[in-house]
Amino acid sequence: MGNKKLRIAVVGGGIGGLTIAIALKQHGIDCKVYEQTAELREVGAAIALSANAMRFYDQWGLGPAFDAVGYEASALIYRDGKTGRVIGNHPAGEEYKQRYGARYIGIHRAELQKILFTEVGMENIYLNKRLSTIDDSGDCAVLNFEDGSSAEADFVIGADGVRSKVRELMLGYDDYLYAGYSAFRAIVPIESLPSLPDPSAIQFWMGDGCHLLHYPIGGDRTGDVNFFLVQRDPTPWPHKEWVTPAEDGEQLKYFGDWHPAVVEMLSSAKVDTRWAMNYRMMLGRWSKGRMTLMGDAAHSIVPHHGQGANQSIEDAVVLADCIADMGKGTLSDMQNRYEYLRRGRARKVVYASVTTGDMLHLPPGESRDLRDARLASKEAMANHLDWIHGFDASNFAEPNEKQGGTWM
Ligand SMILES: Cc1cc2nc3c(=O)[nH]c(=O)nc-3n(C[C@H](O)[C@H](O)[C@H](O)COP(=O)(O)OP(=O)(O)OC[C@H]3O[C@@H](n4cnc5c(N)ncnc54)[C@H](O)[C@@H]3O)c2cc1C
């Protein structure tokens, strides 16, 4: 069956699901996006998009939409959490763009989704469609939704995130694991942060078993600051729910004696929830029958490299290219090619995200001193970032040294 005739159902209208719909549209291929929520709106959180993802939004002509609502970070700075001492300071902005070919921006998730669904077209997005089962035993896949409706498709893309139903249906069980970290996150107006040094930078404040990451968002150059606070606690996670109500001031438990700018930031926000950081093991296969996974559904990741959404966008570009190149080949050949091109890269980024968490949380001692020396070094920093941010997922025909050498 030719790709133009393929009826494609995308489950999940998040970052990856909307991006693959745009990537397919670039090839003149239609799809239908089924999203469980009544509205495409993620409240109260932001995201950092790096050049390995932003290059595609630029190529697709969406750059000006990002200009209006994205904040281009001026630098990437690492500090000691308690003293505020600068450990590493690496320019972003123009130098970053020159090196990696696109911008590094902070953006509110709701703004990102708005750009994406406007481009996809609401006529292609079906809201209030929470997938419950898929029957893949007949001539096509039948998707059944909780509202009692159903839809047919020749190919089902599971872009339904870290709590993926498609993955659960493929495996036959829910396989999430607690990563041993919990997090608080909030957005603070910049006016509330008079003590913050370098407010236009992406900054990591590091300590023993915990860290704070923040970056500016918003396109008006005054911006807000999005923060994300991680602690290796509690272990194990004592709740059934992934997100629980936070006690008043709970976010200061580990950070009360940190640098005044950190305490000021954490005290300026209303933080009412605490998030368990969960992940899933990498699978040997991302496809079964007519179903294929992408994004967090395929390779959910701890967020210490800020790459979950960026990897989802890379998946979308490659999967759309594989569908477009399918010609008269079989669905299974196309699925194999997509997995072959993506699994090795995603595995490396997942592993790097875990080790980055360890690196950020080192206690005082020789290892921390060595880490600090590495974070101060331009060359070591390039080794840490080049292979991720400089990667061009669409250039998969000829993997090369700069892109990490090998795919698998
Ligand atoms: C605190 C935190 C900070 C992060 N910061 C960054 C960052 O700075 N940069 C970065 O790249 N990544 C970051 N990430 C990771 C990033 O959020 C995810 O990796 C990314 O959203 C994954 O995209 P996705 O499309 O796979 O899934 P999602 O964006 O989660 O989308 C999944 C969609 O599927 C829908 N859905 C789920 N189940 C069903 C169902 N049964 N039926 C229909 N629809 C369904 C959901 O409603 C949702 O809209 C962060 C994550 C966390 C938790």
The ligand as an SDF file (V2000), in Angstrom:
LIG
                    3D

 53 58  0  0  0  0  0  0  0  0999 V2000
    9.5910   18.1520   34.9800 C   0  0  0  0  0  0  0  0  0  0  0  0
    9.9520   17.8360   33.5690 C   0  0  0  0  0  0  0  0  0  0  0  0
   10.7330   18.7130   32.8360 C   0  0  0  0  0  0  0  0  0  0  0  0
   11.0710   18.4190   31.5090 C   0  0  0  0  0  0  0  0  0  0  0  0
   11.8520   19.2890   30.8100 N   0  0  0  0  0  0  0  0  0  0  0  0
   12.1890   18.9960   29.5300 C   0  0  0  0  0  0  0  0  0  0  0  0
   12.9770   19.8910   28.7400 C   0  0  0  0  0  0  0  0  0  0  0  0
   13.3470   20.9730   29.1810 O   0  0  0  0  0  0  0  0  0  0  0  0
   13.2880   19.5260   27.4510 N   0  0  0  0  0  0  0  0  0  0  0  0
   12.8600   18.3300   26.9470 C   0  0  0  0  0  0  0  0  0  0  0  0
   13.1910   18.0340   25.7860 O   0  0  0  0  0  0  0  0  0  0  0  0
   12.0840   17.4770   27.6460 N   0  0  0  0  0  0  0  0  0  0  0  0
   11.7460   17.7780   28.9310 C   0  0  0  0  0  0  0  0  0  0  0  0
   10.9590   16.9240   29.6190 N   0  0  0  0  0  0  0  0  0  0  0  0
   10.4670   15.7010   28.9870 C   0  0  0  0  0  0  0  0  0  0  0  0
    9.2960   15.9850   28.0680 C   0  0  0  0  0  0  0  0  0  0  0  0
    8.2430   16.6160   28.7570 O   0  0  0  0  0  0  0  0  0  0  0  0
    8.7690   14.6940   27.4730 C   0  0  0  0  0  0  0  0  0  0  0  0
    9.8460   13.8650   27.1300 O   0  0  0  0  0  0  0  0  0  0  0  0
    7.9520   15.0050   26.2130 C   0  0  0  0  0  0  0  0  0  0  0  0
    6.7920   15.7350   26.5440 O   0  0  0  0  0  0  0  0  0  0  0  0
    7.5790   13.6940   25.5220 C   0  0  0  0  0  0  0  0  0  0  0  0
    6.8030   13.9850   24.3740 O   0  0  0  0  0  0  0  0  0  0  0  0
    5.7380   12.9160   23.8970 P   0  0  0  0  0  0  0  0  0  0  0  0
    5.0820   13.5030   22.7070 O   0  0  0  0  0  0  0  0  0  0  0  0
    6.3770   11.5920   23.7860 O   0  0  0  0  0  0  0  0  0  0  0  0
    4.6970   12.8230   25.0910 O   0  0  0  0  0  0  0  0  0  0  0  0
    3.7760   13.9750   25.6850 P   0  0  0  0  0  0  0  0  0  0  0  0
    4.2450   15.3170   25.2820 O   0  0  0  0  0  0  0  0  0  0  0  0
    3.6710   13.6620   27.1440 O   0  0  0  0  0  0  0  0  0  0  0  0
    2.3810   13.7320   24.9770 O   0  0  0  0  0  0  0  0  0  0  0  0
    1.5940   12.5750   25.2030 C   0  0  0  0  0  0  0  0  0  0  0  0
    0.1650   12.9370   24.8340 C   0  0  0  0  0  0  0  0  0  0  0  0
   -0.6000   11.7340   24.7880 O   0  0  0  0  0  0  0  0  0  0  0  0
   -1.8460   11.9510   25.4040 C   0  0  0  0  0  0  0  0  0  0  0  0
   -2.3500   10.6420   25.8570 N   0  0  0  0  0  0  0  0  0  0  0  0
   -1.8700    9.8780   26.8540 C   0  0  0  0  0  0  0  0  0  0  0  0
   -2.5760    8.7420   26.9760 N   0  0  0  0  0  0  0  0  0  0  0  0
   -3.5440    8.7910   26.0130 C   0  0  0  0  0  0  0  0  0  0  0  0
   -4.5900    7.9070   25.6390 C   0  0  0  0  0  0  0  0  0  0  0  0
   -4.8230    6.7450   26.2800 N   0  0  0  0  0  0  0  0  0  0  0  0
   -5.3950    8.2600   24.5890 N   0  0  0  0  0  0  0  0  0  0  0  0
   -5.1930    9.4350   23.9160 C   0  0  0  0  0  0  0  0  0  0  0  0
   -4.2220   10.3230   24.2630 N   0  0  0  0  0  0  0  0  0  0  0  0
   -3.4000   10.0010   25.2910 C   0  0  0  0  0  0  0  0  0  0  0  0
   -1.5170   12.9210   26.5420 C   0  0  0  0  0  0  0  0  0  0  0  0
   -2.6690   13.6100   27.0170 O   0  0  0  0  0  0  0  0  0  0  0  0
   -0.5070   13.8430   25.8630 C   0  0  0  0  0  0  0  0  0  0  0  0
   -1.1180   14.9280   25.2130 O   0  0  0  0  0  0  0  0  0  0  0  0
   10.6130   17.2090   30.9380 C   0  0  0  0  0  0  0  0  0  0  0  0
    9.8140   16.3280   31.6770 C   0  0  0  0  0  0  0  0  0  0  0  0
    9.4830   16.6350   32.9790 C   0  0  0  0  0  0  0  0  0  0  0  0
    8.6130   15.6690   33.7620 C   0  0  0  0  0  0  0  0  0  0  0  0
  1  2  1  0
  2  3  1  0
  2 52  2  0
  3  4  2  0
  4  5  1  0
  4 50  1  0
  5  6  2  0
  6  7  1  0
  6 13  1  0
  7  8  2  0
  7  9  1  0
  9 10  1  0
 10 11  2  0
 10 12  1  0
 12 13  2  0
 13 14  1  0
 14 15  1  0
 14 50  1  0
 15 16  1  0
 16 17  1  0
 16 18  1  0
 18 19  1  0
 18 20  1  0
 20 21  1  0
 20 22  1  0
 22 23  1  0
 23 24  1  0
 24 25  2  0
 24 26  1  0
 24 27  1  0
 27 28  1  0
 28 29  2  0
 28 30  1  0
 28 31  1  0
 31 32  1  0
 32 33  1  0
 33 34  1  0
 33 48  1  0
 34 35  1  0
 35 36  1  0
 35 46  1  0
 36 37  1  0
 36 45  1  0
 37 38  2  0
 38 39  1  0
 39 40  1  0
 39 45  2  0
 40 41  1  0
 40 42  2  0
 42 43  1  0
 43 44  2  0
 44 45  1  0
 46 47  1  0
 46 48  1  0
 48 49  1  0
 50 51  2  0
 51 52  1  0
 52 53  1  0
M  END
$$$$
